[in-house]
């Protein structure tokens, strides 16, 4: 029997879970995120508690947690850019290695994308480090493609990242109502 996977939006009281998942992700893939393991470990627990509370209530930025058999096993961020373009992003995806074969990453990306689309996004963006070929292939399998934007990674100026985009499909119901 394969384990069941579920994804839920982070709750206000899940600061400790958020910290556990963030530090696990940084231990396993320190090159893939915007902070270092040392920064995460030295941050006060209240920092993670405040982030969880903010992400649980915000209409512009949130986190989703993947569970397998009720245990936290993955994390993704979803947010709207605080800029005039107001682009929608998924970010900082991580799934525990032991459950990656169960397609939890796909479930996380799709859940975060659905949340962004429900808030009006028509395109979902993701910055991916050029050296992270596995992540690049993963996002391409999910329908993301290059935008042509390419830049240095701020925390590692000798490395580059590429901006990918996936278009949100228009609801078929709007097409049906136009015909009817």
N, C-alpha and C positions, 0 to 999 in steps of 0.2 A: 504494500500500500504506500503510495507516495504522500509525502506531507502536504497538508493544505497551506496555501499562502493567502494572506489577506493584507490589505494596505489600509491604513487609517491615517487621517490627519493627526498631527501631533496634538496632544492635550496640554493644557496649561501647566499641569503638575508633572510633566515628563522631562524635566531638566536633567535628571540623572540618566535616563535612557538616552537622551540626546547626546550627553557627554560620552557615555559608553560607546555609542555608535560612531561618533566623530573621532574619538581616540583610536578605536579599532580601525577605522578607515585610514587614518594617518599612519598607523603602524604598518599597515599592509601596503599602502600606495602613497608614500609621502610626496611624490612628484605631482600628484593629480589634484591637489586642493590648494586653496588660497591661503592656508595657514600651515604652520609646522606643528609637529607633534609636541615639541617643547612649549610652544605657545598655548596649545590646548591643555596640556597637563598643568601648566602654571596658572591657568585662568581659575579664578574663584568659582566655586559651585554656583554662586548666585548669578554669574554671567550666563551659564547654561539655563538656569531657571528662568531668567528674564527673557532669553531668546525663545524658549518653549512657550512661555506665556504670550509673548508678542506674536509668534507664529500661529498660535492657536486662535487668535482673535483677529488678525489682520486680513484685510481684503486685498492687500497688495503683495504680501510675502508670506509664505508658509513652508512647512516641511511635512513630508509624509514618511511614515515608518512602515516597513515591510515586516510582517510577522510570519513565522513558520511554526505551526503547532503552538501558537500563542507566545512565542519567544521572539524578541526583536532581532531582525537579521539583515536589515538594510535601511537606507535613508536616501531621500532626494529633497532638494530645495526647489521651490517654484516661486517666481516673483515677476513683478512688472518693474521695468527699468524706471528709475526716478529721473526721467528726462523727457523733453518734448515728444520724442518718438514713441515713448511708452511701450517699448517692445517687451514681449513676454519671454522669460527664460526658465529653463530647467537647469539645475546646477548641482554639483557635488554629489552625484550619484555614487552610491557604494552598496554592494551586496556582499555578505559574508561568503568567502570562497566555498564553504561546504554546501551552500544552497544555490550557487550560480546556475547550475545545470537545470534548475526548476523554472527558469525564466522570470525570476523575481525582478530583475532589472527592467525587463520589458513592462511588467505590471506597474512598477514604480513610475517609469517615464509616461506611460499611457494615463495613469491616474493623475499625475501632476499636469499633464497636457490637457486632460479633460477639465480640471479645475480652472486652468488658465482660459480655456475656450469658453467655459460657462461665464467667465467674467469679461468676455468680449474679444479675446485674442483670436486673430485669424492666422497668425504664424507663431510658431514656437522656435526659439533660438537656443543654442548651446555652444559655449566655447569649449573646444577640445584641444588639449596639448598635442602638437604634431607628433611628438615622440610616443604618445599613447595610441599605438596602432590598433590595439584591441578595442579601445573605446571608440575610435574612429569607425572601425568596421561595424561595431554594435549599433551605433547611431545611424549609419548608412542603411543597415538592415531594417531599421524602423522608419525609413523614409526621409531621413535628414540628408540634405545636400549642402555643398559649399555655397556661401554667399559671395565669396570673393574677398571678404574681409580677413585680414591676416595681421597679427601683431605680436610684439614681444610680450612674454609673460612678465608682469610687473615684479614678482618675487624672484624670478630667474631670467634676467634680461638676455642671457645667452640662448634662451629657448623661445620657441614661437608657438602660437595657438591659432587655430582656424575657427571662424564662426560658421556654424552649420544652422540650417533652417528647415523646418518641416511645416508645410501648409496644412491648416486645419480644414478638413473637408466640410463643405457646406451641407447643411441638413437636407436630406432627400425630401422631407416633408414640405419644405418651402417650394421645391420644384413641383411637387404634386399639387399643392394648393394653387399654384399659378396656372396649372393646366385645367383644374376643375372648375 
